[in-house]
Amino acid sequence: MIRSNFLLSLGIIFVLIIGCKVDPKNAQSTYQNSYTFSPGQEDEIRAAFIGLEDNSEIILKEGTYHFEKLSIQGPLNQISVRGEGPDKTIIDFSGQASGGEGFRVDNVNGFSIKDIRIQESAGDLIKVKNGKNVEFVNLHTVWDGEPEITNGGYGIYPVLCENVLIDNCYARGASDAGIYVGQTINATVKNNLVEYCVAGIEIENTITAEVYENEMTNNTGGLLIFDHPGLKYDGKDTRAYNNYIHHNNYKNFAPAANNATGVGNVAPGTGVLILRTSDVEVFENKIEDNNTMSIGIVSYVTVEPTILETRPDYDPIPKNVSVHDNQISKQAEFPDPAFEHELAQIIIQLHGKLKEMDPVSHASVQHILYDGVVMGEGLNPSNICISEASSTTFLNLDAGNQFSNPGTDLSRYSCQ
């Protein structure tokens, strides 16, 4: 009897799915298979995702869809999920008690999601892993209300992918990064707005990324270009330009598990933070009112002093970093959340000592902070090149010598 009921249920679902399928000859779609669903058909949507074939499109009509989780498991080619606009088609995961992500996509070549709002998952909102030619377009990923430690980690989260486009998206409330690109080859992140996340946009251990014409505001840190040890790639070749990075002074609400070396270590009031990675160019951005540091260039030794003891072969130094032609300004006062953050406290204390020595030059903490940790001989062995307007101030923290001899001399870093 149980088996009969189970088979009957499968039969009903199958009939409903077939009923939603569009005849390819009559559809205005480039996909071979096209399915259209409305709210209330959540069971049918889950079944459709399980049974997807190559070259398939899922269309979600206007309304709110409630799921605990969704997944698409490849190998598959050319899969599209699209709605009628992020103000109309909403996928809600607020009923998710636990789990890694709300929407998980694995091993799809040619995955596209667009014109949808995804919200309120316990874990990451959408994670795409081992994908090629992945597109997120006009997608909103949102945790509403006051940002909390209990919010999921990532809004938009492609990892171990190739050829990623994130365009015209909105991310809010992530307890790690609103938009995160990790261990990926070739990524374009453009025209997005990210706010009230710990990290606005994070490019981590990624080879070749273009980040431009985005706005990052009211996050803990605006733009993070990071490398962590032990991952698939050493990141390189990131260009960030024509972005508006401003007022990122919000408290750091990352979970304790991220406090050691991840985004938990980002100081409130950070505009751009470059950590360990190489071949980075940050230029022609508007960076204003990030009141702890406008731009920070930091080695992994500064955030994890014992890294060379645990990984003696690891090179923790950022190299070939070019910062030039940005519009940089900030307020003189540190944001209140900075006084409760460990890394920010070091900067605050150091600034206080410098201000006692020279109140005029150190009325405000400098715009560009470099930890000064190097491995190699010469004046500038890491090839850190900074070319900004004369009003832009600079401070070498001398972190390798316990911050004992910080300096403002920029001449050794005037290179290309």
Buried (B, 14 or more C-beta within 10 A) or exposed (E): EEEEEEEEEEEEBEEBBEEBBBEEEEBEBEBEBBBBBBBEBBEBBBBBBEEBEBBBBBBBBEBEBEBBBBBBEBEBBBBBBBBBBBEBBBBBBBEBEEBEBBBBBBBBBBBBBBBBBBBBBBBBBBBBBBBBBBBBBBBBBBBEEEBEEEBBBBBBBBBBBBBBBBBBBBBBBBBBBBBBBBBBBBBBBBBBBBBBBBBBBBBBBBBBBBBBBBBBBBBBBBBBBBBBBEBEBBBBBBBBBEBBBBBBBBBBBBBEEBBEBBBBBBBBBBBBBBBBBBBBBBBBBBBBBBBBBBBBBBBBBBBBEEBBEEBEEBBBBBBBBBBEEBBBBBBEEBBEBBEEBEBBBBBBEBBEEBBEEEEEEBEBBBBBBBBBBBBEEEEBEBBBBBBBEEEBBBBBBBBBEEBEEBEEEBEEBEEE
